[in-house]
């Protein structure tokens, strides 16, 4: 009954090896988030204000608002992060980096909201 002991260290090294994401992952994620945001906006546009009297009708608009807001925020962060990775690595300071990030977030939010 002398079985070979499994090589746990080798198995762990193989299982925990870094994996590169697909090249088009960011584009697919961005298109999916854009689609979700647009569907949520369409759902909210189609909702009639007269239905607001009955609280039983609030579930769909509330879900659309929550999902649309979450997808929109994720889309803004994704685009701002992509823009930050394209900029040079040498930043003059943390304050300038924070100001740049806030400006990017504002610009992306205005794009999503249609410059309202």
C-alpha positions in Angstrom: 0.0 0.0 0.0 2.7 2.4 -0.9 0.9 5.0 -3.0 2.8 7.9 -4.4 2.1 11.0 -2.3 0.5 13.7 -4.4 2.7 16.7 -5.1 0.6 19.3 -3.4 3.1 22.1 -4.0 3.2 21.4 -7.7 -0.6 21.1 -7.9 -1.0 24.5 -6.1 1.5 26.2 -8.3 -0.3 24.9 -11.4 -3.7 25.9 -10.0 -2.7 29.3 -8.9 -0.7 30.3 -12.0 -1.6 33.7 -13.4 -4.0 33.8 -16.3 -4.1 36.5 -18.8 -7.6 37.8 -19.6 -8.8 37.8 -23.2 -7.7 40.8 -25.3 -11.2 41.9 -26.0 -12.5 41.6 -22.4 -12.6 45.4 -21.7 -14.6 46.0 -25.0 -17.0 43.2 -24.2 -17.5 44.4 -20.7 -18.0 48.0 -21.8 -20.6 47.0 -24.5 -22.4 44.8 -21.9 -22.6 47.6 -19.4 -23.7 50.1 -22.0 -26.4 47.7 -23.1 -27.6 47.2 -19.5 -27.6 51.0 -18.9 -29.7 51.6 -22.0 -32.2 48.8 -21.2 -32.7 50.3 -17.7 -33.2 53.8 -19.1 -35.7 52.4 -21.6 -37.6 50.6 -18.8 -37.7 53.8 -16.8 -38.9 55.8 -19.8 -41.7 53.3 -20.4 -42.9 53.5 -16.9 -46.1 55.5 -16.4 -46.3 58.0 -13.6 -50.0 57.1 -13.0 -48.8 53.6 -11.9 -46.9 55.2 -9.0 -50.0 55.3 -6.8 -49.8 51.6 -6.2 -46.7 50.5 -4.4 -46.9 47.0 -5.9 -45.9 48.6 -9.2 -42.7 50.1 -7.8 -40.5 46.9 -8.1 -39.7 47.1 -11.8 -38.8 50.8 -11.8 -36.8 50.5 -8.6 -34.9 47.5 -10.0 -34.3 49.3 -13.3 -33.0 52.4 -11.4 -30.7 50.3 -9.2 -29.3 48.2 -12.1 -29.0 51.1 -14.4 -27.2 53.2 -11.8 -24.8 50.4 -10.9 -24.0 49.6 -14.6 -23.6 53.3 -15.4 -21.2 53.8 -12.4 -19.2 50.7 -13.4 -19.0 52.0 -17.0 -17.8 55.4 -15.8 -15.1 53.7 -13.7 -14.1 51.3 -16.5 -13.6 54.2 -19.0 -11.8 56.3 -16.4 -9.5 53.5 -15.6 -8.7 52.8 -19.2 -7.9 56.5 -19.7 -5.7 56.4 -16.7 -3.7 53.4 -18.0 -3.1 55.3 -21.2 -1.5 58.3 -19.4 2.2 58.4 -18.5 3.2 56.6 -15.3 5.1 59.6 -13.8 2.5 61.6 -11.9 3.5 64.8 -10.1 1.6 64.0 -7.0 -1.3 62.3 -5.4 -3.4 65.4 -5.5 -3.0 65.9 -9.2 -3.8 62.2 -9.8 -7.0 62.6 -7.7 -8.0 65.7 -9.6 -7.4 64.0 -12.9 -9.5 61.0 -11.8 -12.4 63.2 -10.6 -12.2 65.1 -13.9 -12.3 61.8 -15.9 -15.2 60.6 -13.9 -17.1 63.8 -14.5 -16.4 63.7 -18.2 -17.5 60.1 -18.5 -20.7 60.7 -16.5 -21.6 63.6 -18.8 -21.1 61.4 -21.8 -23.4 58.8 -20.3 -26.0 61.3 -19.3 -26.0 63.0 -22.7 -24.5 66.4 -21.6 -27.7 67.2 -19.6 
